[in-house]
Amino acid sequence: MVGTAVKPNGDVDLKKVLGGLARHPTSIRSLVSTGIDFNKALRSLRGCRSFVLDAVLGSEGLIAEA
């Protein structure tokens, strides 16, 4: 379903998603679970964003020199 539901420009074709869910209603549970996992991962990444930026760019926003 995922391979056919994504348009060449990266947008999601909602008709194809809904059609796939209508043909395979048991996939709804997996789709919801994937969405929940995605949201947890995104929150986690947002929580450590400043740490990663400081590690990469240095505390003053510039690359730290050794």
Backbone bond lengths (Angstrom), bond angles and torsions (degrees), N, CA, C in turn:
res aa  C-N    CA-C-N  psi(-1)  N-CA   C-N-CA  omega(-1)  CA-C   N-CA-C  phi
1 M - - - 1.459 - - 1.527 110.33 -
2 V 1.314 117.66 -39.23 1.462 119.92 -176.27 1.524 111.24 -65.71
3 G 1.292 116.98 -41.21 1.459 120.66 -178.13 1.511 113.55 -61.65
4 T 1.309 117.76 -32.71 1.457 120.50 -179.19 1.525 112.71 -94.98
5 A 1.324 117.57 -13.58 1.460 120.45 -176.03 1.522 113.24 -88.68
6 V 1.323 117.28 -8.36 1.460 120.85 -179.79 1.527 108.63 -102.73
7 K 1.319 115.06 125.10 1.464 121.11 179.60 1.527 109.79 -75.09
8 P 1.323 117.71 161.76 1.471 120.48 179.16 1.531 114.41 -56.18
9 N 1.335 117.12 -27.99 1.471 120.08 179.72 1.532 112.89 -86.33
10 G 1.344 117.37 1.22 1.457 121.75 177.96 1.510 114.96 96.68
11 D 1.326 117.75 -9.48 1.461 120.85 177.61 1.522 110.09 -72.49
12 V 1.325 115.97 158.72 1.461 121.53 178.23 1.521 108.80 -94.13
13 D 1.327 115.93 132.27 1.459 122.02 176.55 1.523 107.44 -88.33
14 L 1.329 116.47 99.52 1.455 121.90 -174.59 1.522 112.28 -61.24
15 K 1.324 117.82 -35.56 1.472 120.64 178.23 1.525 110.81 -59.98
16 K 1.327 116.39 -42.83 1.462 119.72 -179.56 1.521 111.69 -69.71
17 V 1.320 116.55 -36.99 1.464 119.74 177.19 1.526 109.97 -62.82
18 L 1.316 116.44 -49.89 1.467 120.02 -179.33 1.523 111.41 -64.86
19 G 1.330 117.33 -37.20 1.461 120.37 176.39 1.519 111.70 -63.82
20 G 1.331 116.38 -41.81 1.458 120.33 177.37 1.512 112.18 -64.10
21 L 1.329 116.75 -39.13 1.460 120.35 177.33 1.518 111.55 -67.72
22 A 1.323 117.21 -34.89 1.464 120.42 178.11 1.531 110.44 -67.40
23 R 1.330 116.68 -37.23 1.469 120.21 179.23 1.523 112.39 -75.85
24 H 1.328 116.56 -32.21 1.465 121.84 -177.25 1.531 109.80 -131.54
25 P 1.328 117.96 73.65 1.473 120.37 -175.20 1.531 113.80 -63.91
26 T 1.320 117.66 -19.58 1.465 118.91 178.89 1.527 112.22 -71.08
27 S 1.317 117.66 -14.49 1.462 120.28 179.24 1.524 112.49 -78.77
28 I 1.317 118.11 -7.69 1.464 121.36 179.23 1.523 110.50 -60.50
29 R 1.321 116.21 -42.91 1.464 120.02 -178.88 1.529 111.10 -60.59
30 S 1.320 116.79 -44.34 1.469 120.77 178.90 1.521 111.29 -64.91
31 L 1.324 116.52 -38.71 1.459 120.88 179.71 1.526 111.03 -64.37
32 V 1.318 117.03 -43.05 1.465 121.46 178.10 1.526 110.13 -65.08
33 S 1.318 116.56 -43.23 1.463 120.92 179.27 1.524 110.93 -61.23
34 T 1.317 117.11 -41.70 1.454 121.34 178.21 1.526 110.50 -63.49
35 G 1.320 117.46 -41.23 1.465 121.21 177.95 1.517 112.08 -62.99
36 I 1.317 117.00 -40.50 1.469 121.18 178.75 1.527 110.05 -65.32
37 D 1.333 116.59 -45.16 1.463 120.34 178.23 1.524 111.35 -61.80
38 F 1.329 117.07 -40.80 1.460 121.09 178.37 1.522 110.87 -60.56
39 N 1.326 117.02 -44.91 1.464 120.48 -179.55 1.524 111.69 -64.61
40 K 1.341 117.55 -38.56 1.463 120.63 176.92 1.522 110.69 -63.58
41 A 1.320 116.71 -43.77 1.466 120.69 180.00 1.524 110.93 -64.17
42 L 1.318 116.83 -40.96 1.460 120.49 179.64 1.522 111.43 -64.21
43 R 1.338 117.26 -42.43 1.470 120.48 176.68 1.522 111.20 -61.75
44 S 1.322 115.85 -40.59 1.460 120.30 179.39 1.523 110.81 -63.93
45 L 1.314 117.05 -44.26 1.462 120.64 178.89 1.522 111.70 -64.27
46 R 1.318 116.44 -39.67 1.470 119.27 178.41 1.519 110.76 -65.26
47 G 1.335 116.19 -34.17 1.459 120.25 -179.56 1.513 113.41 -67.17
48 C 1.324 117.80 -29.42 1.465 119.97 -178.02 1.526 112.18 -106.56
49 R 1.320 117.39 10.13 1.465 121.04 -178.06 1.526 112.22 -57.26
50 S 1.328 117.74 -47.90 1.464 119.74 -177.32 1.526 111.16 -66.11
51 F 1.328 117.14 -35.83 1.465 120.37 177.97 1.523 110.78 -62.82
52 V 1.328 116.40 -45.48 1.459 120.81 -178.93 1.527 110.33 -66.52
53 L 1.316 117.32 -43.41 1.465 119.86 179.33 1.524 111.22 -62.78
54 D 1.320 117.32 -40.53 1.462 120.17 177.74 1.522 111.07 -64.79
55 A 1.325 116.96 -38.98 1.465 120.49 -179.49 1.523 111.08 -67.89
56 V 1.321 117.27 -36.70 1.466 121.13 -177.15 1.527 111.44 -83.59
57 L 1.315 116.47 -46.13 1.461 120.29 -173.29 1.524 113.72 -98.10
58 G 1.299 117.64 -10.76 1.464 120.37 -175.41 1.512 109.71 89.57
59 S 1.297 116.63 162.87 1.464 120.56 -174.40 1.520 113.84 -68.39
60 E 1.335 117.43 -18.50 1.456 120.10 -178.85 1.537 111.68 -102.76
61 G 1.329 116.76 10.56 1.450 119.55 178.43 1.511 114.07 86.90
62 L 1.310 117.47 2.42 1.460 121.86 178.38 1.519 108.79 -116.69
63 I 1.287 116.70 157.71 1.457 120.47 178.45 1.531 108.56 -67.75
64 A 1.317 115.41 126.72 1.458 120.68 -178.54 1.521 110.21 -70.45
65 E 1.310 115.45 135.93 1.461 119.82 178.56 1.516 108.81 -98.49
66 A 1.314 116.29 144.40 1.461 121.64 -178.50 1.499 111.76 -84.15
